[in-house]
């Protein structure tokens, strides 16, 4: 019974991920594809239970309200970096997050978005606070 439940949960997680819309984003000369989590269930699921994230792929969280949003890594198997992004598309701060932790990683100022990528993705490309993410207007509105 436990095995069946695990298989069903794994399938649901994959189906939820496959159903999320994707958009192309740019930060300077760097391009990426992001799945968009714009609903409460999508934001709650995030990248949980994933075993890998392809290079130049990530997840964009679109929040209903501008606030000091926070992220954590419960049930997340891959190390990630998260960029907290304001309404104008400007990166406020970037935090590195380790798998299976409940540490809260929080925006230093009120933000509308969070973009999760593989650990070190931003640093390796020289991307940091103050840089603008282009293409956010293509994201579905938060629901």
C-alpha positions in Angstrom: 0.0 0.0 0.0 2.8 2.4 0.9 4.5 1.6 -2.4 1.4 2.4 -4.4 0.9 5.7 -2.5 4.5 6.6 -3.2 4.1 5.8 -6.9 0.9 7.9 -7.1 2.5 10.8 -5.4 5.5 10.6 -7.8 3.2 10.5 -10.8 1.1 13.5 -9.5 4.3 15.5 -8.9 5.4 14.8 -12.5 1.9 15.6 -13.9 1.7 18.8 -12.0 5.1 19.9 -13.3 4.2 19.0 -16.9 1.0 21.0 -16.7 2.8 24.2 -15.6 3.3 26.8 -18.4 6.8 27.7 -19.5 8.2 31.0 -20.5 11.6 32.2 -21.8 13.4 34.7 -19.7 16.6 36.7 -20.2 19.1 38.2 -17.8 21.6 40.2 -19.8 23.0 37.8 -22.5 21.8 34.7 -20.5 18.6 32.9 -21.6 16.6 30.4 -19.6 13.3 28.5 -19.7 11.2 28.7 -16.5 8.2 26.7 -15.5 5.7 29.1 -14.0 4.1 28.4 -10.6 1.3 31.0 -10.4 -1.4 29.1 -8.4 -1.3 28.1 -4.7 -1.0 24.4 -5.5 1.8 25.1 -8.0 3.7 27.4 -5.6 3.3 24.8 -2.8 4.6 22.0 -5.0 7.5 24.0 -6.5 10.4 21.7 -7.3 9.7 19.2 -4.5 10.5 15.6 -5.3 12.4 16.4 -8.5 15.7 14.5 -8.8 17.3 16.9 -11.4 16.8 20.2 -13.1 18.2 20.6 -16.6 20.8 23.3 -17.3 19.3 26.7 -18.0 15.9 25.6 -16.7 14.2 26.8 -13.6 11.0 27.7 -11.9 9.4 31.1 -11.6 7.1 31.7 -8.6 4.6 34.5 -9.2 3.1 35.7 -6.0 -0.3 37.4 -5.5 1.0 40.2 -3.4 4.3 42.0 -3.2 5.8 41.0 0.2 8.9 39.7 1.9 8.4 36.2 0.5 10.4 33.2 1.8 11.3 29.8 0.4 12.4 26.5 2.0 13.6 23.1 0.7 11.4 20.5 2.4 11.2 17.4 0.2 13.5 19.1 -2.4 16.3 16.8 -3.6 18.4 19.2 -5.6 20.4 22.2 -4.3 19.1 25.4 -5.6 19.8 29.2 -5.8 16.8 31.5 -5.6 16.7 35.1 -6.9 14.0 37.3 -5.3 12.7 39.7 -7.9 10.7 42.9 -7.5 7.7 44.0 -9.6 10.0 45.9 -12.1 12.0 42.7 -12.7 15.0 43.8 -10.7 16.9 41.1 -8.7 16.8 42.1 -5.0 18.9 39.3 -3.5 20.0 35.7 -4.3 20.2 32.9 -1.7 21.7 29.4 -2.0 19.5 26.6 -0.6 20.5 23.1 0.4 18.2 20.0 0.0 15.8 18.8 2.7 16.2 21.8 4.9 13.6 24.0 6.6 15.7 27.1 6.7 13.8 30.1 5.5 15.4 32.0 2.7 13.7 35.4 2.5 13.6 38.4 0.2 15.4 41.4 1.6 12.7 43.8 0.2 9.2 43.2 -0.9 9.1 41.1 -4.2 6.6 39.8 -6.7 8.7 36.9 -8.0 11.2 34.2 -7.0 13.3 32.4 -9.6 14.8 29.1 -8.6 17.7 27.7 -10.6 20.4 25.0 -10.0 22.8 25.9 -7.2 25.3 28.5 -8.4 23.6 29.2 -11.7 23.5 33.0 -11.1 27.0 33.2 -9.6 28.6 31.3 -12.5 27.1 33.8 -14.9 28.0 36.9 -12.9 24.3 37.6 -12.3 23.5 39.5 -9.1 21.3 42.0 -7.3 20.4 45.0 -9.3 20.2 43.1 -12.6 16.9 43.0 -14.6 15.1 39.9 -15.7 13.4 40.3 -19.1 10.2 38.5 -20.1 8.4 38.4 -16.8 5.4 40.0 -18.5 4.8 36.7 -20.3 4.1 34.9 -17.0 0.5 34.1 -16.2 -1.0 36.3 -13.5 -1.0 34.9 -10.0 -4.2 33.0 -9.0 
